[in-house]
Amino acid sequence: IADRLAEAMAEWLHRQARQDWGYGAGEKLTNDQLINEAYRGIRPAPGYPACPDHTEKATLFRLLDAETNTGISLTESFAMLPAASVSGLYFAHPAARYFAVDRITREQAESYARRKGMPLREVERWLSPNLGYEP
């Protein structure tokens, strides 16, 4: 039940953001339309297909001082505690669509590691399901 409430709250907050930011003002969506995400914008989250790197949760938590402001913490594996917690980003652009990151080449992993300032082995560990090569 707690997981469903957390997801429902995230959806409600996304609706509030659309209204407050003005791009969803006057939106009157049915439950089916909400479930089918028939609204403008997306709400991707670290660890999901469009953002497979769980370590980006640490970036969000640092920027938002999330542990202090919410009481939610991250484990060593970047799971959120309490478990019935959600995090993500809001993108309002009308052309924003969900997508999945495909197989990552070694060159892409090396570039990502440099930009994150993280050792390649660590990047490979966190992105192992998405690697298109054997590390």
N, C-alpha and C positions, 0 to 999 in steps of 0.2 A: 504494500500500500504506500509506503514512504517513497519508493522509487516513482510510482505513478504521480504522487503529489508533487514531487520535485520536477518532473517533466511538465506537469500541468502548470506549475508556477512559472517555469521557463517560457512556456507558450504564452501565458498571460502577460508576462513581462515583455515579451517580444511584441505583443499587440499594443501594450502601453507605449513602447518605444516608437512604433509606427505612428501612433496617434500624436504623441508628444513632439516627435520630429517633423510632423506634418505630412509625411508621405502616405499615411494610412488614415488620415482624417476622414471621418464619415464612412469608414469601412463598416459594412454590415454583412459579415460572413456567416454562413451556416456552419454547424459543427462539421459536416462533411467537407465543406470548403477549407476549414481550418486543418482538418486531418490531412487533406490532399495538398496543403500548403499553397492554396490558390491566392496568395497575397504577394505583394512586392517585397523583395529582400530575402535574405537567407540568414541562418543562424548556425554556422559551422562550429565545430568544437575540436580541440586537440584530442587525438586518438581515434577520430572518425575518418572515413575514406578521403575527404578533401584535405584533412590536416592530420596525417598519421603520426606525427611526432608528439608523443605524450610529454616530452620535456618542455614544450611550449607552455604547458600549464604553469610551470615555474615562472615564466616571463609574465603571464597574466597575474599571477598571485603577487609578484613583486610590484608591478605597476599599480595594482589596485589595493595593495596592502590587505589582501583578501583575508589572511588568517586573523589579523587584528579586527577587521571590519565585519567578518562573518562568523568567525570561530571554526571555519573549515580549514583543514590542514591537508598537506600532501605527504604521502608515504614515500619511501625510497624508490618505489616503482611508479610514482606519480599517480597512484590511486588517490581519490579524495576521501577524506574522513570528516563527517560521517559518510558512509557509502551512498546514501540517498542524497547526493549532491550533484549539481550540474555546473558546467562552465562553458563559455563559448564567446563568440563574437557576433555582432550584428553588422550586416552589410545591407545598405538601403538602395543601392543602385538598381534601376529597373531591369538591367540585363544580368544581374547576379543570379547564377544558377549553381546548384550543387554539382559536384564532379568527384571522381575518384582519382587519386594519384596512381599512375600505372607503375610498372617496374622501373626502378631507378638504376641507372648505369653507374659504374665505378666513378666515372668522371663527374657525374652529378653529385654523388655522395661526397667526393673529395671537395667539390666546390661548396657544397652545403656545410661541410665540416669547417672549412676556412672561414666562411661567413659567420658561422655560429661561434667560432673560436673554441671548437670542441674536437678532441682527437677523432680521427676517422674510425677507429675501432668502436668508440662509444656511439657515434652516429650509426654505424652498421648494427650495433646491438639494438638500438631503439627503432630502427627502420627495417629490421631483418625481414618482416613479412613482405616488404615492398622491394627488396633488393632483387635486381635482375641478374645477379652474379653471385658467385661463391666468394665470401670474404677470405 
